[in-house]
Amino acid sequence: MATRLQAERKKRNWTQRDLARKAGVGPTTIASLESGRSHTSRKLVDIARVLHLNPTWLETGKGPRQAATECETPYLAASSPEHLAQLLAEKSDEELIELFRLFLTFRR
């Protein structure tokens, strides 16, 4: 992750301080991630959002590099918990893994 994060930041000609400010994190968070001292952060989603990257790709190198674009049609729209469960049951294992990974990221 350190290499991906640093490369994406440098592509934009941003300093670590620039990225930290834009993502709402401390500069030490960015420095720790880029040096490899830290391998993840509770703010990874915020950092990825500012860079317009998929947080999973940023963290693991897997999945699409670019963040999904905002779309007019929601990924899931349920009218009740039961309806949500039904919609989720129709998703592939890979989609469920990604959804739960994102869910856990937001809970931290």
C-alpha positions as CSV (number, residue, x, y, z in Angstrom):
1,M,0.0,0.0,0.0
2,A,2.8,2.4,0.8
3,T,4.1,2.4,-2.8
4,R,0.6,2.9,-4.3
5,L,-0.3,5.7,-1.9
6,Q,2.9,7.6,-2.5
7,A,2.7,7.1,-6.3
8,E,-0.9,8.4,-6.4
9,R,0.0,11.4,-4.2
10,K,3.0,12.3,-6.3
11,K,1.0,12.0,-9.5
12,R,-1.0,14.9,-8.3
13,N,2.1,16.9,-7.2
14,W,0.8,16.9,-3.6
15,T,2.9,16.9,-0.5
16,Q,2.1,14.6,2.3
17,R,0.7,17.6,4.1
18,D,-1.5,18.5,1.1
19,L,-3.0,15.0,1.0
20,A,-3.5,15.0,4.8
21,R,-5.3,18.3,4.7
22,K,-7.6,17.2,1.8
23,A,-8.4,13.9,3.5
24,G,-8.9,15.4,6.9
25,V,-6.2,13.3,8.6
26,G,-2.9,14.2,10.3
27,P,0.3,14.5,8.3
28,T,1.8,11.7,10.5
29,T,-0.9,9.3,9.2
30,I,0.1,9.8,5.6
31,A,3.8,9.6,6.6
32,S,3.2,6.4,8.5
33,L,1.3,4.8,5.6
34,E,3.8,5.8,3.0
35,S,6.8,4.6,5.0
36,G,5.1,1.3,5.7
37,R,5.1,1.8,9.5
38,S,1.3,1.5,9.3
39,H,-0.4,-0.8,6.9
40,T,-3.9,0.5,7.3
41,S,-5.9,3.4,8.8
42,R,-9.4,4.1,9.9
43,K,-9.2,7.0,7.6
44,L,-8.2,4.9,4.5
45,V,-11.7,5.4,2.9
46,D,-11.3,9.2,3.3
47,I,-7.8,9.1,1.8
48,A,-9.0,7.0,-1.1
49,R,-12.0,9.2,-1.7
50,V,-9.8,12.3,-2.1
51,L,-7.6,10.4,-4.5
52,H,-10.6,9.1,-6.4
53,L,-9.4,5.5,-5.8
54,N,-11.1,2.3,-4.7
55,P,-10.1,1.9,-1.0
56,T,-9.6,-1.9,-1.4
57,W,-7.3,-1.3,-4.3
58,L,-5.3,1.3,-2.4
59,E,-5.0,-1.1,0.6
60,T,-4.5,-4.4,-1.2
61,G,-3.8,-3.7,-4.8
62,K,-6.8,-5.9,-5.7
63,G,-10.0,-4.9,-7.5
64,P,-10.5,-1.9,-9.7
65,R,-8.1,1.0,-9.2
66,Q,-10.6,3.7,-9.7
67,A,-13.4,4.4,-7.3
68,A,-16.9,3.6,-8.5
69,T,-18.4,6.8,-9.9
70,E,-21.5,8.2,-8.4
71,C,-24.4,6.8,-10.3
72,E,-28.0,7.8,-10.5
73,T,-29.2,4.3,-9.6
74,P,-28.3,3.1,-6.1
75,Y,-26.5,-0.2,-5.8
76,L,-29.1,-1.3,-3.2
77,A,-32.4,0.3,-2.3
78,A,-34.5,-1.7,0.1
79,S,-37.8,-0.9,1.7
80,S,-37.3,-3.1,4.8
81,P,-34.6,-5.2,6.5
82,E,-36.1,-8.3,5.0
83,H,-36.0,-6.7,1.5
84,L,-32.4,-5.7,2.1
85,A,-31.5,-9.3,3.1
86,Q,-33.2,-10.6,0.0
87,L,-31.3,-8.2,-2.2
88,L,-28.0,-9.1,-0.5
89,A,-28.7,-12.8,-0.9
90,E,-28.8,-12.3,-4.7
91,K,-25.2,-10.9,-4.8
92,S,-22.2,-13.0,-5.6
93,D,-19.8,-14.1,-2.8
94,E,-17.2,-11.6,-4.2
95,E,-19.7,-8.7,-4.0
96,L,-20.7,-9.6,-0.5
97,I,-17.1,-9.8,0.6
98,E,-16.4,-6.3,-0.8
99,L,-19.6,-4.9,0.8
100,F,-18.7,-6.3,4.2
101,R,-15.1,-5.1,3.9
102,L,-16.4,-1.6,3.2
103,F,-19.0,-1.9,6.0
104,L,-16.3,-2.8,8.5
105,T,-14.1,0.1,7.2
106,F,-16.8,2.6,8.0
107,R,-17.5,1.1,11.5
108,R,-13.9,1.6,12.7
